[in-house]
Structure formats: C-alpha cells, structure tokens
Amino acid sequence: MGEDTVAITETSSRGGMLAFRFVSGNSTELPVMYDPNTATTASVNPGGNRFVVNGAWVIVYPAERIVLLERKRPGVPVYQIEKFLSNFGRGRLGMAGLTMSLNPIPSRSFEEEVSRFTRIREASITLKRPNHSWTKSAEAMLGELGESNAGAVQLQLNADRGQSLSKTRGVVNEVIELARRPINALKNAVIKGRTPEYEGERSVSLQKHVVKGTARIDPHSDAIDQLAPLLEVASQMVEEIGDLEWRND
C-alpha cells in the first residue's frame, strides 16, 4: 500500500470469534534509536530484508457483524485495515468491486450530547455504504442513493443566521435515528452549536462517542498472550452493543 507493507502475522479462533494481528511498516525508513546516556540518536539497519512494524489485533464476531479494533499508538491505522480487507477480498477471494468500510458503532453518549444543543448552527455528515445497498434511513435522508451508484456521501447543513437546524425532523433527526443502530451508514457526524453549560460554540463528533473499552496488557509479552485481556474486554463490548438494541424497540 504505497510505501507501507500491511500483513497478518497471527490468527486465533475461539468459539464464534476470530482474531487477526495486523502489522504495518515501511521498508524504506530505518528505525532511529535514542541513547539517554549520551543524548544521541543513531539509525539501525535490521538487515536481512527486515524492517520494523507496528501491530494491532482485530477481533471479529461474524454472527453479529461486529469488528473490534485494538487502538494504540502507533498501532495500525483503520484505513490500512479497510484497504487490506478490500484488496484481499478482490484479489484472493474473487469478490470483484468489494469495498470494506469499518464504520464506528455509536455509543449512547452521542445522542445524549446532541440532545443538549439549544441551537444547532451546522451539521456535517459522512455516510459510507454499509452493504451492497443503502439503508432505508440513509435513503430517506438523501433520496435514492442506490440509483446514484454512490459509495460515500458527504453532506453539510448550515442554519440561517440566528436560526437553528431542527433536531426533531430533517437530517439531524435522521442522523440520530441512524446512530441508534449498531450497524449503520454513518462514518462520522459533527454537530456544532450552543448548549446551556458551555460558553460560546461547541462541537460534538461521532468519532469521539463510539463504543470502546480499555484493557491492560503487558507490553513485554508476546502477541498471543496480549490477546487474552483484549478478548475479555471485547466480549464485554459486544454485550454492551447488544444492550444498545433497546433504542430500536
């Protein structure tokens, strides 16, 4: 992928779960080591056609259509994982035209934050087709997307001066409806405006209100040992995502 190499180095299968350890790195850049005793740096050549990579686990629950990503720094960027899966499906599995998009799963806090706005000046929305066809909610928002053959849509709405976008009807309301579903077309949504508890304007981004958990791992242990605490947290997150279904009743 450009100058970067992306690969899967370890896999695991337990019950209805699959786990893949993705790594990515650049063979054209030598790692730089720092010596605190001398306050100097030096480039290190790993040799043997090897290069330094960063790793991250990706845990998949196929039955629930849920993917959980280990996010750490530097880790592996989401876009590289998406591109890897798309290329693998097209090249190795013969799925011509396949495009994978790992859309975030909104947490309850997103809707709660949006509901606090007393005035919404601007709403920016990015939709990414979650399946072969668009969801009914997305089509209700933007018309017959399927007829347009669009894979992604970006939309920005601005209220008239001194006015507010509606939260109970129109696009903002449709965004809230989409956010109530764990699997949806929302790639991101940013709402800007005023709330009673803030001075001036504030911004709420979907990217900061997603289902997530925290695991403590030993950085000196091997990749398989690090997977165990991640799986425990992942199981809890899947249960939390299942609990989100109450909003659709």
N, C-alpha and C positions, 0 to 999 in steps of 0.2 A: 504494500500500500504506500506508493511514493517511495520515500527513503526508509520507511519503517517496515519491519517484519512483524507479523502477528501470527501466533501459533497457539495450539492447545498442547500442553505438556503432561497433564494428569487428568484422569477421569475417575468418577466414582458413581456407583448406582446403589441406592439403598431404598427399598420399598418402592414407592411411587415417585422417587426423587432422582434426578440426575445432576451431577456436578461436573463442571469443566473448569480447569485452571488455565486461563488465558495469560499469555505473556506477550509483551511488545518491546521492541528495542530498535536501535539504529546502528547498523554495522559500520557507518561512515564516521561516527564520532567515538573517540577514545574516552573512557572514563577518567575523571580527574580526582586524584586522592589528595587529601589535606593532612598535613602533619602538624598537630598542635604544639609539638615541642619546638619546632623551628619556624612555625607560622609560614610554611611554604607549601606549594602545590606541585604536583607532577602528574603528567599523563601516563596511564598504564595501558600497555597493549596486552590483552588477554591471550593473544596468539592462537594458533590452531584454528583459524577461521571461526573464532568465537567472539561474542560480544555481550555486553551487559544488557539485561532485560528487566522490566518491571512486571509484576504478576498480580492477578486478582482472580478470585473464584466467582464463577457464575453458576447459580443454583436454579434448576428448572423443575417446576411441578407441571408436567404436561397435562394432567387431567384438569387442573384449574387454569391452565394457560397463563401461568404466572412465572416470571423470571425475576430472581433477586440477584443484585449485583453487589459484590464487595467493593465499597468505595473507600479508598485510602490514597494517600499521596506517596509517590506519584501515581501508582496503580496503572490501570489500563482505561483509556477514555471510552465512554459509551459509544461514540460514533465509530470507533475501530471495531468494537464487538459487533455492532449492527452491520458494518460493511463486510466483516469476516463471514458472518452467518449468511448474508445475501450472496456473496461470492461462492461460498461453499454449496449453497442450495442450487445455484445456477450451474456451477461448473462440475460438481461431483454428483449431484442428485438429478440433474437434468430438468430442474424446475425453471424453465425459461421465464424471464421477467420478474422473478421473485425479488421483493424488496422487504427487508425486515426493519421494523421500527419498534424500538423498546420505549413505548410511551409510559410516562410516570403514572403511578396509582395515587390519586389524590387522597390526602388524609382529611378527617372531619374538620380540621382547623381551617382549611381553605374556605369552605362555605361559611364558617363562623366569622372569619376575618372579613369576607366580602359583605356579610350581613351588617357589619358595624358601620359601613360607609353611609354618611348622611348625604353626600354628594359624590357622584362618580363623574369625573371630568373626561377620563379616557379609558378605553379598554382595548388591549392588543391581544389577539388570539392567534395561535398557530395550531392548525389541525393537520394530523397525519393519518392517512387512511389505515385503519387497524386490520382490515381483512381485504378480500378481493373486492368488496363493495363498501360504501359508506354506511354508517349507522343512520337510522331514521331521524334521530335527533340532529345529527350534523346536516342532513339534507333539509330538514325543516328550517335550519338556521340560514343556510346559504343556497337553497334551491336544489336542483337536480345535479349534484356533484358527479354522479356516475356518468351522466351524459357528457360532462366536460372532460372526462378521462384524466382528471387531476389526481396526483398522488399526494400533494400537500397544498394547503391553503393558508395564507396569512391575511389577517383582517384587522384593521384599526378603526375604532369609532371614537369620535370626539363630540362632546356635548356643545351646544351653543353657549356663548359667553353668559356666565351666571346661571346656566341651567345644569341639569344632571341627567345622565343616562338612567333609564329605568332598570330597577332590579327585579320587578315583578312580571315583566313581559319583554319581548325582544331578545336581542343577542345575549346580554348579560344573564338573563334568566335561563337561557338555553345552555350557557356555559356552566351554570350551577347544576342544571339537570344532568349534563354530561359528567361533571365531577362526582356525582352521586353513584356512578357506575365504575367498578374497579377496572373494567376493560372498556376503553372509550377512545375517541379520536383526538383527544387533547394532548398536544405535545407541550404546550405551555400557554399560560394566560397571565397577563399582567393588568391589574386594575389600579388606577390612580385616582385619587380624590381626597376627600376630607372625612375624618372621623372625630367624634367628640373628644377623645382622650389624647389627641395629637395636635400640636401647634403646626399650622401650615399643612402642606400636602404630604400624603404618604403613599407608598406603593406596596401592593401585595402581589407576589409572584407565585404561581403554582409550583415552580421548581423548588421553592422553599417550604412547601406544605405537601409533602408526599409521605407515604407510609415508610418508616425506617426503624431500624433497631441498632443497638450497639453491642459489640462482642469484644471481650478482652482475649487477646491471643499472645502467645509467646513469640516474639519476633525472631528468636534463635531456633525455634523448632522447624521441622520440615513442613512442606506444603500440606501433606495429608493430615498431620497432627493439627495443623491450624484449621483444617476444615471442620473438625468436631464442634468447637464452640460456635462456628458460623452456622452450622446446621441447626443447632439448638435455637439460636435467635431466628433463623429463617422459618422454623416451624411455628414459632410464636407470631411472626409477622403474617404468615398465611392464615392463622386463626383470626388475627385482627382484620385482615382483608375480608374474611368470611363474615365477620361481625358488621362490616360496612353495608352488607346487603339489607340491613334494617331500613336504610333510607329509601329502598326501592319498593317497600311493601305498601 
